[in-house]
Amino acid sequence: MIEDRDRLASTEARDVALECIEAGIEAGHPRTVVRDAVTLDGDTLRVGDATYDLREYEEIVVLGGGNAAAHVAVALETVLGDRIDRGIVVTDDPVETERVTVREGDHPVPSERGVEGTRALLEAAETATEDTLVLAAITGGGSALMAAPAGDVSLADLQSTTDALLASGADIHEINAVRKHLSALKGGRLARRVAPATVASLILSDVVGNDLSVIASGPVAPDESTFDDALAVLERYEIDAPDAVVDRLERGAAGEIAETPEADDPAFESVSNHVVADGMTVLEAARGAAAGRGYETLVLSSRVRGEARDAATTHVAIAEESRATGTPVEPPAVILSGGETTVTVRGDGTGGPNQEFATSAALELGSGQDVGITVAAVDTDGIDGATDAAGGVADWTTVEDADAARAALADNDVYPYLESRDGLVVTGPTGTNLNDLRVLVVR
């Protein structure tokens, strides 16, 4: 899974950290989690805690999108076979399917092919009837991949707004509040398109707290955010959005455009949402891998958020305390966390939150000359920021020149820095997206 793994695993601690990463990602793959969440017994389909009598439906359709959507489709085909009649998913990680059409898009910034694929997805949704069972594959990355600019908003408008939001330091709730109100699909609008069909969604969550309205911008979930909320995000982060974006949001705030549907909307009467994997899925598997290597384990939280470099300082401090006093866990130990950190971009370099976490942690380790702590951090979809790296791994050997490391962070240019220090973790597309995974090995 990890490119040049043998070279990266130059110490036992690095090897343990990488093994934890691989175990976590594998545990969150759709082939694993869908097998556990979906079963077929005769004509009875179980999805999570809900059951469906397939004799009541004339067709079964798979619709959705996200980094892992095609893999979810394959897993559903394994369970249901030719009982699936048709379907469309939009993803940036295509795999071969038998009955579901896979359309390609781009992430984290939407693209023209994503718009075309989403247009086909919406057309397929329109043909659903009350005799249709829709299995919705909703995974992280769906906000960018299922691009459906609404009204007079163009793809270019959507791209520039997305770029600015991603660079601003805004969290995913704030970013998606804007994206939902610029979309013909997000914020529950896909549920309106398929109504009155029955919908059972399978969700792989990349959002802290599993807020259904935020995961892939909640295409089949109720939405409580408003046009006013979206405008407030642009103002808070001083986003210079295109005129068409501002005009749509202002018209919506004035009541000229309908809000996204809330929980009492009839579109949700036949919708059930099932989170089949999330950040804890990854953390539990990583913890099992560490325990199998003889390490004590501690999961700090699956909900860590905030600026990546600040989170790194706190994590290293906890690992140092463990090493010095045995609190909160006695070494040898592996300390784990999940969630989603952010980066406020002030430079023009290349990198991502997990690469910044690893670089900032390396600075802390180098300043203390602590040879007993190793840090790894990745985004489980294999895409950290807008790079081809999943994240980074670092220890006391990573930083030889502290000024160079600080300069890389200041310019948000940590990708080439980690690459030059044998600290870049590259996996390629992983088939899942369950947010970040951070591993600290304390000897």
SULGITA-V563148 format. One record per backbone hydrogen bond with DSSP energy under -0.5 kcal/mol. NH is the residue of the N-H (numbers start at 1). CO is the residue of the C=O. Records with the same first field share a line. If there is no record, write none. Layout:
NH: CO / CO
This chain:
3: 1 / 426
5: 2
8: 4
9: 5
10: 8
15: 11
16: 12
17: 13
18: 14
19: 15
20: 16
21: 17
22: 18
23: 19
24: 20
25: 21
26: 22
27: 23
28: 24
29: 26
30: 431
32: 29
33: 29
34: 30
35: 30
36: 32
37: 33
38: 34
39: 46
41: 44
42: 40
43: 41
44: 41
45: 43 / 52
46: 39 / 44
47: 45 / 50
48: 37
50: 47
52: 45
54: 43 / 52
56: 53
57: 54
58: 131
59: 131
61: 133
62: 86
63: 61 / 135
64: 88
65: 137
66: 90
67: 140
69: 66
72: 68
73: 69
74: 70
75: 71
76: 72
77: 73
78: 74
79: 75
80: 76
81: 77
83: 80
84: 81
85: 60 / 83
86: 60
88: 62
89: 101
90: 64
91: 103
101: 87
103: 89 / 101
105: 91
115: 111
116: 112
117: 113
118: 114
119: 115
120: 116
121: 117
122: 118
123: 119
124: 120
125: 121
126: 122
127: 123 / 124
128: 125
132: 129
133: 59
134: 132 / 198
135: 61 / 133
136: 134 / 200
137: 63 / 135
138: 136 / 202
139: 65 / 137
140: 204 / 433
142: 139
144: 141
145: 141
146: 142
147: 145
148: 146
150: 182
153: 150
158: 154
159: 155
160: 156
161: 157
162: 158
163: 159
164: 160
165: 161
166: 162
167: 163
168: 164 / 165
169: 165
170: 165
175: 171
176: 172
177: 173
178: 174
179: 175
180: 176
181: 177 / 178
182: 179
183: 180
184: 148
187: 217
188: 218
189: 186
190: 185 / 219
191: 219
192: 188
193: 189
194: 190
195: 191
197: 194
198: 132
199: 270
200: 134
201: 272
202: 136
203: 201 / 274
204: 138
205: 203 / 277
210: 207
212: 210
214: 211
215: 211
217: 214
218: 215
221: 218
223: 261
230: 226
231: 227
232: 228
233: 229
234: 230
235: 231
236: 232
237: 233
238: 235
239: 234
240: 238
241: 239
245: 242
246: 242
247: 243
248: 244
249: 245
250: 246
251: 247
252: 248
253: 249
254: 250
255: 252
256: 251
257: 251
261: 187
265: 262
268: 265
269: 266
271: 268
272: 199
274: 201
276: 203 / 274
277: 203
281: 278
282: 278
283: 279
284: 280
285: 281
286: 282
287: 283
288: 284
289: 285
290: 286
291: 287
292: 288
293: 289 / 290
294: 291
295: 290
296: 332
298: 334
300: 298 / 336
301: 336
304: 338
306: 340
308: 342
311: 307
312: 308
313: 309
314: 310
315: 311
316: 312
317: 313
318: 314
319: 315
320: 316
321: 317
322: 318
323: 319
324: 320
325: 321
326: 321 / 322
327: 321
331: 322
332: 442
333: 442
334: 296
335: 440
336: 298
337: 438
338: 301
339: 436
340: 304
342: 306
345: 167 / 343
346: 344
349: 411
356: 352
357: 353
358: 354
359: 355
360: 356
361: 357
362: 358
363: 359
364: 360
365: 361
366: 362
367: 363
368: 364
369: 365
370: 365
371: 369
373: 370
374: 441
375: 394
376: 439
377: 392
378: 437
379: 390
380: 378 / 435
382: 379
384: 382 / 389
385: 383
386: 351
387: 384
390: 425
391: 425
392: 377
393: 423
394: 375
398: 395
400: 398
402: 400
404: 401
405: 401
406: 402
407: 403
408: 404
409: 405
410: 406
411: 407
412: 409
413: 408
415: 350
417: 413
418: 414
419: 415
420: 416
421: 417 / 418
422: 419
423: 418
424: 418
425: 391 / 423
426: 424
430: 381
436: 339
437: 378
438: 337
439: 376
440: 335
441: 374 / 439
442: 333 / 440
443: 372 / 441
